[in-house]
Each structure stands twice: as structure tokens, then as C-alpha cells.
Amino acid sequence: MNEKALVLLKKGVVMPAMPLVLDESRKFNEAGQRTLVRYYLDSGVGGMGVGIHTTQFEIRNPEHDIFETVCSVVIDEIKNFEKATGKTIIKVGGACGRTSQAVSEAALLNKLGFDAALLSPSGIPELSDDDMIERTKAVAKELSVFGFFLQPATGGRVHDAGYWKKMADIPELVAIKCAPFNRYQTHDMVRGVVMSDRREEVALYTGNDDTIILDLLSCYSFNIDGKEFKKRFVGGLLGHWAVWTRNVIEMFDRIKAIPGDGPIPLEFMELAAKVTDANAAFFDAANDYAGCRAGLHEVLKRQGLIKGIWCLDPNEGLSKGQLEEIDRVIATYPELNDDEYVKENLSKWQ
């Protein structure tokens, strides 16, 4: 990872997990994808994740085979933005599958100009924890690695603190996205990183969409060999941040401005509850997240940022009752949306 991106990564930024834009025939909509990327960039994000769960892992399947195409379109827009503004955007691409596939995808991402590979643990249950560490080391030879603690409901597995220490010990591991949606397991991950001598080199990013604000407010303290160490989540790489992104930036900046040793204003605890409630609707928590991608698409569609909620799998869509829940949270928390910002700028992004 280049030095500018690494500094930004450690400081902490907002990174939305990129949705996939399709047309009514469920074919890749390049123009629509570029519109969405421009929205995120102008909103003020510090990075993006593409080719991951929110982008739909199925883009790699032979019947679609658009992984490289989608990644190329996204990074092209980012590079154009960087050239025009002088800003640095952290470019994270997904790598998944068995070791050979993950290494191949990381090599492609490196060739395209990505800064790090978000290494998914999904779909390889036959690999032991030691196998997973070796897989990470193999990918790290191609590109800096963004570790990923993924919840079991979407294909992840539970790891103990010892596993995360071994992961943090890998020199090319620059960050970890923590998304077990479980407080105990989140605590284990942070403790494992702090146990490593590379504790200061590994940036922690929340992927816990059910507790985003609390993750950003929390400070973890551990006694390691008689010495106290503290660790915080510095940012997030989140599917939830793929919607209402302009307001997410403002929210994130307000949180980062709270003094590290100062009291946390009560308003942020109220905000945490609102964001979690909204996420439950968008991510379809009531139905084990079956409609999570379609839920995000529904919000973007209402704003005019995409044309429909189509997913590559024609059987994937909103769950029963999800639309009503989305209606409810949109009406209940109007302060969370960025509808006016999108309305004012949409024609510029299209």
C-alpha cells in the first residue's frame, strides 16, 4: 500500500461497500455504476470496497464473469477523481475463494491499482484456521491485505483471539474489517490484535452494521504482560454506508471530533439506536439478512441513484414485510437521509 493511502487508512475514513448496479435485464449497467461511484466520491468518502458481498460475489461466476469489469469501472472513476482533486482515495477490492483463486484475484487487483485486498473467509469451510493464515500470507505476496471477520449468517466463521493475533502478525496485513455482529466476538478480535507486536500497524474498521456508532465510540483496553494497551475502531467499511452517505460523512466527522479522554454526549447514544433501527430494515435482520442487498438498492432507487433493486440472482429481492420496515424507518428518522443533497447533484453524476 502506498504511503498516502496507509496514512489515511490508519487515521480512519468512511468506506462504503459498493452495491452492484444492474439494468432491468440483470446485466451490468456501467453508466449507472459510474453514477453511484461519483455520488460516493462527491459525498466525501475516504475509500471504497468493491467486489465484496454488497457487490455480489456472483459477479465471479462463469455465467456473469464481470468481476474485472466492475472493478475496472470503479477504479477508473476513482482515479479520475484523484487526478482532478489531488485527493487520495483508499481502493479496496475483494478477494475470495480457495488460495489459488484468492491469490489470482489479488494479483488482478494489484494490476488494476487497488491498495488492498479484502480477503473473504466465505465459502471455504474445509480450510482450518492454520490454512486460513497460510492463505492470507499467500495473498499478501500479491497485495496488502484487509482482514475480514465475517458473521456466520453470511458465510463467515468464528475465530478466537489467538487466531487474530496470528493474523495481525502478518507484516502485510494493514487492517481488519470486523463484522461478526456479536459483541463477544468483536472483543476477541480486538484483543487478538492488541496481543500482536504489530498492534499499532493494524487499523480496525467496523463492519458491524448493527452497532456502527457504538463501535466508533468504544475504546478497548487490555493488559498485556503487565502493560496497558488501548485500541479503537478508526473507521468503517460498511454496506450500510452505501446509503445516505453524505450524512454518514457528517456523522463520522462529529464522532471523530469527540476528545479521546472526554465524555461522550448523550446525543450519540440516541443516534446509535436510530442507525441500528434503520439498519435492521435495510439489512433485513428479521429474515437473517436475506434481503440485505435488495434493501440497500431500494433506498438508492428511491433517491434516483439507481433504477431498480435487481440482483444477479432473480430469486433475490425484498423479504416479506421488509418494504414496510423500510417505509417506517425512512419516515421515523428523516434526519438520517441525504435526499436533498442527492436531488441537488444527481444530474451532475449521471
C-alpha positions, 0 to 999 in steps of 0.5 A: 500500500502506498504511503498516502493511502496507509496514512489515511487508512490508519487515521480512519475514513468512511468506506462504503461497500459498493452495491452492484448496479444492474439494468432491468435485464440483470446485466451490468449497467456501467453508466449507472455504476459510474453514477453511484461511484461519483455520488460516493466520491462527491459525498466525501468518502475516504475509500471504497470496497468493491467486489465484496458481498454488497457487490455480489460475489456472483459477479465471479461466476462463469455465467456473469464473469464481470468481476474485472469489469466492475472493478475496472469501472470503479477504479477508473472513476476513482482515479479520475477523481484523484487526478482532478482533486489531488485527493487520495482515495483508499481502493479496496477490492475483494478477494475470495475463494480457495488460495489459488483463486484468492491469490489470482484475484489479488494479483488482478487487483494489484494490476488494476491499482487497488491498495488492498485486498479484502480477503473473504473467509466465505465459502471455504469451510474445509480450510482450518484456521492454520490454512486460513493464515497460510492463505492470507500470507499467500495473498499478501505476496500479491497485495496488502491485505484487509482482514475480514471477520465475517458473521456466520449468517453470511458465510463467515466463521468464528475465530478466537483471539489467538487466531487474530493475533496470528493474523495481525502478525502478518507484516502485510496485513494493514487492517481488519474489517470486523463484522461478526455482529456479536459483541463477544466476538468483536472483543476477541478480535480486538484483543487478538490484535492488541496481543500482536507486536504489530498492534499499532500497524493494524487499523480496525474498521467496523463492519458491524452494521448493527452497532456502527456508532457504538463501535466508533465510540468504544475504546478497548483496553487490555493488559498485556504482560503487565502493560496497558494497551488501548485500541479503537475502531478508526473507521468503517467499511460498511454496506450500510454506508452505501446509503445516505452517505453524505450524512454518514460523512457528517456523522463520522466527522462529529464522532471523530471530533469527540476528545479521546479522554472526554465524555461522550454526549448523550446525543450519540447514544440516541443516534446509535439506536436510530442507525441500528433501527434503520439498519435492521430494515435495510439489512433485513435482520428479521429474515437473517439478512436475506434481503440485505442487498435488495434493501440497500438498492431500494433506498438508492432507487428511491433517491434516483441513484439507481433504477431498480433493486435487481440482483444477479440472482432473480430469486433475490429481492425484498423479504416479506414485510421488509418494504414496510420496515423500510417505509417506517424507518425512512419516515421515523428518522428523516434526519438520517437521509441525504435526499436533498443533497442527492436531488441537488447533484444527481444530474451532475453524476449521471 
